[in-house]
C-alpha cells in the first residue's frame, strides 16, 4: 500500500523540495482539492477499488477521466506544490 506522499510524488512533474509529513500533507490537500479530487487521490494511494469509488462518487468513465486530469494538473500548479512542500 502506497502512502499519500508517494502517490503525490508519482503525479508531480518536478518537485524541488521534499513533501510535508503525511498528516500535514493531508490537511493541505483537503483545503486545496475538491472533495472528489481528495477522495480519488486517497483511493490511488490506498490502491482501492476504483470501480467502487466511481460508483460511490457517481462518475462515469468520461467524468472520471476529466476528474483525474484536473487532479494531476492541480498537483502540478506551483502554488499548490509550494503548499505541499516543506
GUBA-681165 format. One record per residue: x, y, z of N, C-alpha, C, O in turn; residue in one letter. Coordinates in steps of 0.001 Angstrom, whole numbers, plus 500000, padded with zeros to 6 digits. Example, Ala and Ser with C-alpha at 12.3 -4.5 7.8 and 13.67 -1.06 7.14 Angstrom:
BEGIN
513190494310507800512300495500507800513200496700507800514236496681508465A/512850497750507080513670498940507140512900500030507870513409501138508039S/
***
This chain:
BEGIN
500845498825500000500000500000500000500894501244500000501786501381500838X/500649502119499078501422503357498958500923504397499960499787504335500430X/501784505336500271501353506443501124500864507577500245501083507577499033X/500214508522500850499733509692500119500919510458499534500843510971498417X/502015510534500291503213511221499807503733510573498522504048511264497553X/503819509249498524504313508526497346503395508744496155503860508919495029X/502095508734496404501126508928495323501250510328494727501227510487493507X/501381511335495575501526512708495092502798512838494268502791513460493206X/503883512257494750505166512337494034505086511703492653505753512162491726X/504278510651492501504127509996491200503518510924490160503796510789488968X/502690511865490601501938512693489667502515514091489467502012514857488645X/503555514425490203504160515748490069505343515649489119506200514776489259X/505377516558488149506437516544487150507797516891487726508774516186487472X/507876517965488498509151518406489040508934518876490469508192519827490714X/509579518211491399509460518546492807510831518969493311511765518167493325X/510956520228493727512248520780494128512561520462495588513699520138495929X/511542520558496449511744520311497883510950519083498304510028518667497602X/511306518495499455510552517325499927509140517702500368508879518837500768X/508250516739500288506868516949500705506764516964502224507620516429502927X/505699517587502713505423517613504146505108516199504622504888515294503817X/505090516026505931504730514728506510503284514390506141502501515265505772X/502952513117506246501662512593505788500446513372506322499597513793505535X/500354513566507629499182514238508201499106515704507777498027516213507476X/500238516368507756500276517772507339499911517893505857499213518823505454X/500386516956505066500082516926503636498576516733503422497986517387502562X/497962515852504187496510515630504080495746516919504356494794517246503647X/496161517647505384495475518896505728495577519915504600494597520593504293X/496735520031503984496927520957502856496044520541501687495367521375501086X/496053519255501366495293518769500219493787518896500430493052519140499473X/493317518734501669491886518908501947491436520320501614490302520531501183X/492319521281501812491988522684501529492116522982500035491291523709499480X/493120522441499391493436522792498005492645522001496955492499522455495820X/492140520835497325491429519986496369489940519938496697489525520212497823X/489147519584495687487732519346495946487603518017496692488554517238496744X/486439517762497261486229516504497996486423515297497085487028514303497486X/485913515384495866486050514260494937487505514035494553487963512894494483X/488237515126494304489656515004493954490434514382495110491282513514494899X/490143514825496326490832514300497503490529512812497692491427512027497998X/489269512428497509488889511016497642489573510173496575490008509055496850X/489669510698495366490336509976494290491815509790494603492341508688494446X/492483510828495037493902510739495373494125509734496504495071508947496454X/493276509755497504493382508776498596493139507360498098493803506423498543X/492202507198497187491927505868496628493140505352495859493482504172495946X/493787506240495109495014505837494409496076505417495412496728504388495231X/496257506204496469497283505914497477496994504593498194497910503820498473X/495711504338498491495331503105499189495195501921498240494980500789498673X/495320502188496951495110501186495903493733500539496064493574499322495964X/492750501397496314491358500955496495490747500564495155491293500852494090X/489612499907495239488862499520494052488284500768493392487382501404493937X/488802501111492225488362502329491538486928502225491035486218503228490965X/486505501026490689485120500861490215484131501183491341483094501803491102X/484450500765492550483591501071493695483589502573493967482547503148494286X/484752503207493842484849504648494049484041505395492989483327506346493305X/484155504964491741483380505605490663481888505519490951481155506486490747X/481444504373491421480026504194491738479635505084492918478580505718492897X/480473505132493935480185505937495122480119507427494791479274508149495319X/481018507883493911481062509294493528480181509610492329480127510751491870X/479487508585491821478586508751490681479332509273489450478923510257488833X/480425508603489106481249509011487970481185507970486866481381506781487116X/480911508412485647481053507511484514482513507611484053483295508366484632X/482873506868483035484269506822482588484771508189482133485914508553482410X/483936508935481447484326510261480939484548511256482079485529512000482078X/483639511264483044483768512183484189484950511790485070485629512652485627X/485193510480485195486351510014485965487641510491485304488549510981485975X/487710510344484013488896510767483262489131512270483402490269512710483570X/488065513049483335488179514502483484488643514860484894489478515748485064X/488110514179485902488499514421487291489971514066487509490704514793488179X/490380512963486947491770512510487049492721513538486426493746513877487017X/492384514025485250493201515021484551493276516315485350494353516891485505X/492144516769485854492092518001486641492928517869487908493636518805488280X/492857516729488567493614516482489793495116516548489532495846517203490276X/495574515886488501497012515879488189497487517289487818498583517696488204X/496672518025487080497028519408486749497136520258488004498063521057488139X/496187520089488929496230520851490178497488520526490969498136521428491500X/497836519257491053499017518851491815500292519469491247501283519616491962X/500270519826489983501445520398489330501442521926489304502370522528488763X/500426522561489872500415524021489951501431524457491006501524523855492075X/502188525503490696503255525955491585502752526310492980503383525943493971X/501640527009493074501169527440494387500752526240495241500913526270496461X/500234525213494633499855524017495381501102523217495750501194522679496853X/502055523138494830503302522440495147504013523130496329504546522459497212X/504015524450496337504653525175497444503954524866498763504616524709499788X/502641524777498751501897524477499976502153523056500471502100522797501674X/502431522137499549502659520739499916504079520460500389504334519448501042X/504990521349500061506406521109500378506827521776501673506187522714502146X/507915521276502236508495521854503457509071523212503192509600523847504104X/
***
